[in-house]
Amino acid sequence: MKVAIGGTFEPLHEGHKKLIDTAIKIGGKNITIGITSDEMARNRVRCVLPFLVRAENVRRFVIRKYGFEPEIVMITDPFGKTLETDFDALIVSPETFEMALRINEKRLKMGRKEIRVIKVDWVLAEDGKPISSTRIKRGEIDRYGKRI
């Protein structure tokens, strides 16, 4: 099964790891991890590490935990490779679920088959709220969900 996942992945936190774990559980080594370009990532309010650093952090996590090198691609627009590649599944968070629906809507208009969307629940911090990069950058929690 060919599986895709995408995001900024900075800082790489427990929520991201759960998404990656799910993708590998479903697709094995046949996964594509899309990571936003620096330009795309910096359009958000917070600053992020360069693409090469973020990609290396994800690569090292997968190698350390699963023992293989994942396919990592740069995402330069919200659709990434999903309009041109026939993935079997797209792993998303509640935050990115609506974008997955837009991807499938656009694919259908293009005459392509839908991609199965698998929504992975949030990983909650110890305060009961979702772990997110924004909360980590604000200094509310660390990447493991512990209060700071």
N, C-alpha and C positions, 0 to 999 in steps of 0.2 A: 504494500500500500504506500503510495507516494503522499507525504504529509508536508504541509507548510505551516510556518509560524512566523510572525513578524513583530517588530517593536524597536524601541530605542535601546532598551536593555542597559540603562544607566541611572543609578547604580544597579548592578545585577543583584537582585534580592530574591527572597524566598518565593514570592509570587511568580517571578520570571522562571525560577527553577522548576516550579510545579508545571508551568506551561511546557517547558522543554521536556520534563520527565514524561508528561502525557503524550507529547509528540513522538518521543522515542518508543514509548510503550505501544503505540498504535502503528508507527511506521518503521520501527527498528532503525537501521542505518539509512533508510531511504527518506531522509528528512531534508528540507531546505529551510534554513533559518535566515529570514530577511532582516537586516538591520538598517535602520534609517540612515541616510546620508547626513553628513554634518549640516548641510544647508537645511534639510528637512527637520532635523532634530532641533536646530537652533531657532526655528520659527516658533517654538514653544517659549513660554515665559522663562523657564529656567535654563541655565547653561549646562552643557554636557561635555563629556570627554570626547576627543576625536574618534571618528569611525573606527580607525585601525586599532585603537585601544579597546573600544567596546567589543569589536569583533574578536579580538584576542582573548578577552575575558570570557566570552561565551565559548570560544573554541577550547580554552583550557578547562572550563567547567565540564564540558562534554567528554573530553579526553580523560580527565581525572576520574569522572564517575562511570563512564561507559566504555572507555578504551578505544574509541574510534574518532576520527576527525570528521566533523559534520560539514556539509556543504553550507557555506555562508555567502550570501549575496547582499549587495547594497540595494536598498530601496530608495528610489529617487522621487516616487510619487505614492499617494495613498494606496494604490492598487498593487504595487510591486510587480511580481512575476505572475500574479494570479489570473490575469487576463489572457496571457499567452501560453501558460503551462496548465495541463490538465492534472491538477492535484486531485487525489481521492478525498483528502480531508484537510480542513483548515482549523487549526487550534487557536481559540481566541479567549480573551478574558471578558468579563461583563462590560468592561470599558470599550473594547474593540468589537463587540458583537454586532452593533449596528453597521459598522463598516463592512463586516463580512456579508451582511444582507445586501448591501449596496454592490459588493463585488459580484454576488450571484445574479443580482438584477441586471447588471451590465453584461455579464457573461451570457445570460439568456437572450438579451437584445442582439448580441453578436452571433447568436446561433450555437453557442457552446453549452455544454452540460454544466449543471450546478455542481459546486463543490460541497461535500458534506461539511457542515459547520459543527464543531464540537466546542461548546462553551465550558470552560473550566472555572469553577467558583473561585472567589477571592481567597487568598490566604490572609487570615486575620491576625493582626498584631495583638499583643497582650491586653490592649485597651478595647478590644472587640471591633475595631475599625479595620478596613482593609489596609494591608501593607501596600504602599505606593511610593514611587520614586519622588513624587512631590513632597510627601510627608517626610521622607528621609532627608531630602534636601533642606526642608524647613527646620530640621533638627528635632522633630517630634518623636521619632523612633529611629532605631538602627535598621540595617538591612535584614535582620532576623525578626523584627517586630517588637523588640524590647524598647520600653520607654527610655528616653534619654533625660 
